[in-house]
């Protein structure tokens, strides 16, 4: 009987802690994030011009003339070209052969 009382007490206290966490931390955090997103959207809308885009001599808009980096295809390199682009430390042991790049890992 004592274990059942302890279990019920544990469940009730856990529910109270979880509810307090929701009301004291999660809900204010979410409202702050929503307000921040609205502020960023308002800033972006204010920064974008409302006038029509400038027309070029060929009749296209300026945004249509220069493709973004996301739409440009990636240039594929051969393995030897990719290895030659950065300094590397060679490893040659009886059980392992290869190299380790000295550049990279963090942006």
Legacy VTK file of the C-alpha trace (Angstrom):
# vtk DataFile Version 3.0
C-alpha trace
ASCII
DATASET POLYDATA
POINTS 107 float
0.000 0.000 0.000
2.883 2.353 0.805
4.380 1.868 -2.684
1.087 2.842 -4.330
0.946 6.055 -2.298
4.526 6.879 -3.267
3.794 6.162 -6.930
0.707 8.365 -6.952
2.599 11.107 -5.115
5.442 10.870 -7.635
3.042 11.145 -10.586
1.250 14.164 -9.078
4.502 15.979 -8.256
5.917 15.198 -11.709
2.780 16.584 -13.372
3.035 19.759 -11.283
6.702 20.204 -12.208
5.957 19.578 -15.885
3.078 22.077 -15.861
5.185 24.693 -14.102
7.958 24.174 -16.665
5.474 24.712 -19.502
4.014 27.902 -18.037
7.211 29.429 -16.696
9.683 28.560 -19.459
8.215 27.121 -22.675
5.279 29.476 -23.232
7.294 32.707 -22.648
10.051 31.368 -24.917
7.572 30.619 -27.696
5.922 34.031 -27.445
9.351 35.679 -27.567
10.234 33.674 -30.691
6.951 34.597 -32.404
7.520 38.275 -31.616
11.073 38.038 -32.941
9.877 36.414 -36.179
7.245 39.119 -36.677
9.886 41.788 -36.110
12.225 40.152 -38.641
9.424 39.902 -41.208
8.560 43.558 -40.691
12.218 44.496 -41.121
12.493 42.428 -44.319
9.320 43.939 -45.740
10.583 47.444 -44.982
13.922 46.670 -46.635
12.424 45.357 -49.893
11.564 48.083 -52.395
7.911 48.456 -53.331
8.709 49.969 -56.735
8.869 47.649 -59.769
12.218 46.036 -60.453
14.548 47.921 -62.756
14.245 46.801 -66.365
17.388 46.056 -68.330
17.989 46.813 -71.988
16.822 43.311 -72.927
13.583 43.667 -70.970
14.430 41.291 -68.101
14.459 42.309 -64.501
17.712 42.616 -62.600
16.887 39.590 -60.471
16.384 37.427 -63.569
19.758 38.325 -65.064
22.012 37.043 -62.261
21.145 33.564 -60.977
21.652 32.991 -57.280
24.299 30.660 -55.917
21.637 28.099 -55.053
20.550 27.751 -58.697
24.040 27.478 -60.160
25.229 23.893 -60.686
28.116 22.650 -58.566
31.419 22.072 -60.283
32.526 18.467 -59.915
36.203 17.850 -59.299
38.253 14.736 -59.689
39.664 13.073 -56.602
43.212 14.160 -57.384
42.110 17.789 -57.903
40.201 17.793 -54.621
43.182 16.317 -52.747
45.543 18.868 -54.279
43.403 21.832 -53.146
44.446 21.667 -49.483
47.630 20.705 -47.635
47.602 17.137 -46.367
49.716 14.976 -44.062
50.505 11.603 -45.616
50.079 8.437 -43.550
51.853 5.271 -44.634
51.966 2.406 -42.143
51.871 -1.363 -42.616
48.128 -1.393 -41.797
46.986 2.030 -43.048
47.635 4.280 -46.026
46.138 7.669 -46.753
46.319 11.301 -45.754
44.712 13.753 -43.354
43.623 17.210 -44.453
45.143 20.074 -42.476
42.361 22.440 -43.518
38.659 22.095 -42.756
36.402 20.813 -40.077
35.170 24.244 -38.994
33.696 27.172 -40.859
LINES 1 108
107 0 1 2 3 4 5 6 7 8 9 10 11 12 13 14 15 16 17 18 19 20 21 22 23 24 25 26 27 28 29 30 31 32 33 34 35 36 37 38 39 40 41 42 43 44 45 46 47 48 49 50 51 52 53 54 55 56 57 58 59 60 61 62 63 64 65 66 67 68 69 70 71 72 73 74 75 76 77 78 79 80 81 82 83 84 85 86 87 88 89 90 91 92 93 94 95 96 97 98 99 100 101 102 103 104 105 106
